[in-house]
């Protein structure tokens, strides 16, 4: 018996098509994950570059959209009621609308099921943009933080501090250089301290954190003050036996290398954050494009399914 209900929208057919599309999408996403393709973000795998992984993910997401949308639209068109007294053009429009509605409902279902993964993919681009500035500020202040740690740490923990390397390099001595004559003992040097080897003079333990604090202050301002350079030159000269001019030059060169090291780290951090932002932006744009393609395919498939539904009904009657 022919169903002659004249309702413009067959919600049962729309929901059936949407559920079928959502189920197929979920299965294909799981299949893609099992094959090593992440549903919403590029993945890394041995023997495959990041670019290849990203392109493979985009292609897979697009294929999932095409197959699921085609299935959902076809079901929505094939299962809808027949409009007996409706003009052919109106039937075509309604079938197109049924396909679009099935795609829309399926998209909302998938967004609910994959909300955490999709939210992470979309928000990571925004977070990455903010991390560029945040990381730059963090790395710029890393020298000061390292100096503070060096100032309060023991000799064992200071060895692992990155700033400690540059501070220690100030006081390297040439074993072939003769020791400076009549060195003045530092007040903080213990009376029973072990004599230093030839060519080297003992340094008070509190000098290392002091030098680190001076470097930290210079890193904040971006340059080493003349007074600080002269003072550090005096310490280096007393420790290594270098002339004052040579000691100050060593101080300047060491501080310059420290700044360059921090700038390189900052540039690397910004590059990584910017790459993540670009990758997330590209993925989001491709997802939008694949969704538009899916909406078109679902609408077209619904018109195809609707024509088959009407023709089969006519043959039966």
C-alpha positions as CSV (number, residue, x, y, z in Angstrom):
1,X,0.0,0.0,0.0
2,X,1.4,3.4,-1.0
3,X,2.1,5.9,1.8
4,X,0.7,9.2,0.7
5,X,1.7,11.3,3.8
6,X,2.5,14.8,2.6
7,X,4.9,15.9,5.4
8,X,7.7,17.9,3.9
9,X,10.4,16.2,6.1
10,X,10.6,12.6,6.9
11,X,12.5,12.8,10.1
12,X,12.6,9.1,10.5
13,X,14.5,8.8,7.3
14,X,16.8,11.7,8.2
15,X,17.7,10.3,11.6
16,X,18.2,6.8,10.1
17,X,20.6,8.2,7.5
18,X,22.4,10.3,10.1
19,X,22.8,7.3,12.4
20,X,24.1,5.2,9.6
21,X,26.6,7.9,8.5
22,X,27.8,8.4,12.0
23,X,28.3,4.7,12.6
24,X,30.3,4.3,9.4
25,X,32.4,7.3,10.2
26,X,33.2,5.9,13.6
27,X,34.2,2.6,12.2
28,X,36.4,4.2,9.5
29,X,38.0,6.5,12.0
30,X,38.8,3.5,14.2
31,X,40.2,1.7,11.2
32,X,42.3,4.7,10.3
33,X,43.6,4.8,13.9
34,X,44.4,1.2,13.7
35,X,46.4,1.8,10.5
36,X,48.4,4.5,12.2
37,X,46.4,7.5,11.0
38,X,45.1,9.9,13.6
39,X,41.6,11.1,13.0
40,X,42.2,14.8,13.7
41,X,45.9,15.4,13.8
42,X,49.1,14.3,12.0
43,X,50.9,11.4,13.5
44,X,54.6,10.4,13.5
45,X,55.7,7.0,12.4
46,X,59.0,5.4,11.7
47,X,60.0,5.7,8.1
48,X,57.3,8.3,7.3
49,X,57.9,12.1,7.3
50,X,55.7,14.5,9.1
51,X,54.5,15.9,5.8
52,X,53.5,12.5,4.4
53,X,51.7,11.7,7.7
54,X,49.8,14.9,7.6
55,X,48.7,14.4,3.9
56,X,47.7,10.8,4.6
57,X,45.6,11.9,7.5
58,X,43.8,14.6,5.5
59,X,43.2,12.1,2.6
60,X,41.7,9.6,5.1
61,X,39.5,12.1,6.8
62,X,38.2,13.2,3.3
63,X,37.5,9.6,2.3
64,X,35.6,9.0,5.5
65,X,33.5,12.0,4.9
66,X,32.7,10.9,1.3
67,X,31.8,7.4,2.2
68,X,29.8,8.2,5.3
69,X,28.0,11.1,3.6
70,X,27.1,9.1,0.6
71,X,25.6,6.3,2.8
72,X,23.7,8.7,5.0
73,X,22.3,10.7,2.1
74,X,21.3,7.6,0.2
75,X,19.5,6.2,3.3
76,X,17.7,9.5,3.9
77,X,16.5,9.6,0.4
78,X,15.5,6.0,0.0
79,X,13.7,5.7,3.3
80,X,11.6,8.9,3.1
81,X,7.9,8.8,2.4
82,X,6.6,9.3,-1.1
83,X,5.1,12.7,-2.0
84,X,2.3,11.8,-4.4
85,X,0.9,15.2,-5.1
86,X,4.2,17.1,-5.1
87,X,5.8,18.5,-8.2
88,X,8.9,16.8,-9.5
89,X,11.1,19.9,-8.9
90,X,9.8,20.1,-5.3
91,X,10.6,16.4,-4.8
92,X,14.1,17.1,-6.0
93,X,14.5,20.0,-3.5
94,X,13.1,17.9,-0.7
95,X,15.4,15.0,-1.4
96,X,18.4,17.4,-1.4
97,X,17.2,18.9,1.9
98,X,16.9,15.4,3.4
99,X,20.5,14.5,2.4
100,X,21.7,17.8,3.9
101,X,19.8,17.3,7.1
102,X,21.1,13.7,7.4
103,X,24.7,15.0,7.0
104,X,24.1,17.8,9.5
105,X,22.7,15.5,12.2
106,X,25.5,12.9,11.6
107,X,28.1,15.7,11.9
108,X,26.6,16.8,15.2
109,X,26.6,13.2,16.4
110,X,30.3,12.8,15.5
111,X,31.2,16.1,17.0
112,X,29.6,14.9,20.3
113,X,31.4,11.5,20.1
114,X,34.8,13.0,19.2
115,X,34.4,16.3,21.1
116,X,37.6,15.9,23.1
117,X,39.8,14.9,20.0
118,X,38.2,17.6,17.7
119,X,38.4,20.2,20.5
120,X,42.1,19.4,21.0
121,X,42.8,19.7,17.2
122,X,41.0,23.0,16.9
123,X,42.3,24.6,20.1
124,X,45.9,23.5,19.6
125,X,46.3,26.1,16.8
126,X,45.1,28.9,19.1
127,X,47.2,27.7,21.9
128,X,50.3,27.4,19.7
129,X,49.9,31.0,18.6
130,X,49.9,32.1,22.2
131,X,52.8,29.8,23.1
132,X,55.0,31.6,20.6
133,X,55.0,34.8,22.7
134,X,54.8,32.8,26.0
135,X,57.8,30.6,25.1
136,X,59.8,33.5,23.9
137,X,59.3,35.3,27.2
138,X,60.1,32.1,29.1
139,X,63.3,31.4,27.3
140,X,64.4,35.0,27.6
141,X,64.1,34.7,31.3
142,X,65.8,31.3,31.4
143,X,69.1,32.9,32.0
144,X,67.9,34.7,35.1
145,X,66.3,31.6,36.5
146,X,69.4,29.6,35.8
147,X,71.5,32.2,37.6
148,X,69.3,32.2,40.6
149,X,69.5,28.4,40.8
150,X,73.3,28.5,40.4
151,X,73.5,31.1,43.2
152,X,71.7,28.9,45.7
153,X,72.8,25.4,44.6
154,X,75.7,23.3,45.7
155,X,78.7,22.5,43.6
156,X,77.1,19.2,42.5
157,X,73.8,20.6,41.4
158,X,75.5,23.6,39.8
159,X,77.3,21.3,37.5
160,X,74.1,20.5,35.7
161,X,73.0,24.2,35.4
162,X,73.4,25.5,31.9
163,X,74.6,28.9,33.1
164,X,77.2,27.3,35.2
165,X,79.2,26.3,32.1
166,X,79.6,29.9,31.0
167,X,80.5,31.1,34.5
168,X,83.1,28.4,34.9
169,X,84.5,29.1,31.5
170,X,85.4,32.6,32.7
171,X,88.0,31.2,35.2
172,X,89.7,28.6,33.0
173,X,93.4,28.9,33.3
174,X,96.3,28.0,31.0
175,X,98.4,25.3,32.7
176,X,101.5,26.7,31.0
177,X,100.9,30.2,32.3
178,X,102.9,31.2,35.4
179,X,101.0,31.9,38.5
180,X,100.6,35.6,39.3
181,X,103.0,36.9,41.9
182,X,101.9,37.5,45.4
183,X,98.2,36.9,45.1
184,X,96.0,38.5,47.7
185,X,94.0,35.8,49.6
186,X,90.2,36.3,49.5
187,X,88.7,37.0,52.8
188,X,86.2,34.1,52.3
189,X,89.0,31.6,51.6
190,X,89.4,29.2,54.5
191,X,92.8,29.3,56.2
192,X,93.2,25.5,55.9
193,X,92.1,25.4,52.2
194,X,94.1,23.1,49.9
195,X,96.6,25.1,47.8
196,X,95.6,25.4,44.1
197,X,97.9,23.8,41.5
198,X,100.5,26.0,39.8
199,X,99.1,28.6,37.5
200,X,95.8,28.7,39.3
201,X,94.6,30.7,42.3
202,X,91.8,29.6,44.6
203,X,88.5,31.4,44.4
204,X,86.1,32.0,47.2
205,X,83.0,29.8,47.0
206,X,80.7,32.8,47.1
207,X,82.2,34.3,43.9
208,X,80.5,31.9,41.5
209,X,76.9,32.8,42.5
210,X,77.9,36.4,42.5
211,X,79.1,36.2,38.9
212,X,75.9,34.3,38.0
213,X,73.8,37.0,39.5
214,X,75.7,39.7,37.6
215,X,75.1,37.8,34.3
216,X,71.5,37.3,35.2
217,X,71.0,41.0,35.7
218,X,72.8,41.7,32.4
219,X,70.6,39.3,30.6
220,X,67.5,41.1,31.7
221,X,68.8,44.4,30.4
222,X,70.4,42.9,27.3
223,X,73.9,44.2,27.9
224,X,76.7,44.0,30.4
225,X,77.4,47.3,32.2
226,X,80.9,48.7,32.0
227,X,81.3,48.6,35.8
228,X,80.2,44.9,35.9
229,X,82.6,44.0,33.1
230,X,85.5,45.7,34.8
231,X,84.7,44.0,38.1
232,X,84.4,40.6,36.5
233,X,87.6,41.3,34.7
234,X,89.3,41.9,38.0
235,X,88.0,38.6,39.3
236,X,89.1,36.7,36.2
237,X,92.5,38.4,36.2
238,X,93.1,37.5,39.9
239,X,92.0,33.9,39.3
240,X,93.7,33.2,35.9
241,X,96.6,35.6,35.9
242,X,95.4,37.3,32.7
243,X,96.0,41.0,32.2
244,X,93.0,43.2,33.0
245,X,92.3,44.0,29.3
246,X,92.4,40.3,28.4
247,X,90.2,39.4,31.3
248,X,87.6,42.0,30.3
249,X,87.7,40.7,26.8
250,X,87.1,37.2,28.1
251,X,84.1,38.4,30.1
252,X,82.6,40.2,27.1
253,X,83.1,37.2,24.8
254,X,81.6,34.8,27.4
255,X,78.6,37.0,27.9
256,X,78.1,37.3,24.1
257,X,78.2,33.5,23.7
258,X,75.7,33.2,26.5
259,X,73.3,35.6,24.8
260,X,73.7,33.8,21.5
261,X,72.9,30.5,23.1
262,X,69.7,31.9,24.7
263,X,68.7,33.5,21.4
264,X,69.1,30.3,19.5
265,X,67.0,28.4,22.1
266,X,64.4,31.1,21.9
267,X,64.3,31.0,18.1
268,X,64.0,27.2,18.2
269,X,61.1,27.3,20.6
270,X,59.3,29.9,18.5
271,X,59.9,27.8,15.3
272,X,58.5,24.7,17.0
273,X,55.4,26.6,18.3
274,X,54.9,28.2,14.9
275,X,55.1,24.9,13.1
276,X,52.5,23.5,15.4
277,X,50.2,26.5,14.8
278,X,50.5,26.2,11.0
279,X,49.9,22.4,11.1
280,X,46.8,22.9,13.2
281,X,45.5,25.7,11.0
282,X,46.0,23.6,7.8
283,X,44.3,20.6,9.4
284,X,41.3,22.7,10.5
285,X,40.9,24.2,7.0
286,X,41.0,20.8,5.4
287,X,38.5,19.5,7.8
288,X,36.1,22.3,6.9
289,X,36.7,21.6,3.2
290,X,36.0,17.9,3.7
291,X,32.8,18.7,5.6
292,X,31.6,20.9,2.7
293,X,32.3,18.1,0.3
294,X,30.5,15.7,2.6
295,X,27.4,17.9,2.6
296,X,27.3,18.0,-1.2
297,X,27.8,14.2,-1.5
298,X,25.0,13.6,1.0
299,X,22.6,15.9,-0.8
300,X,23.4,14.3,-4.1
301,X,23.1,10.8,-2.8
302,X,19.7,11.6,-1.3
303,X,18.3,12.7,-4.6
304,X,19.6,9.5,-6.1
305,X,18.1,7.4,-3.4
306,X,14.8,9.3,-3.6
307,X,14.5,8.7,-7.3
308,X,15.0,5.0,-6.8
309,X,12.5,5.0,-4.0
310,X,9.8,6.6,-6.2
311,X,10.6,4.5,-9.2
312,X,10.4,1.2,-7.2
313,X,7.2,2.3,-5.7
314,X,5.7,3.1,-9.1
315,X,6.8,-0.3,-10.5
316,X,5.2,-2.0,-7.5
317,X,1.9,-0.2,-7.9
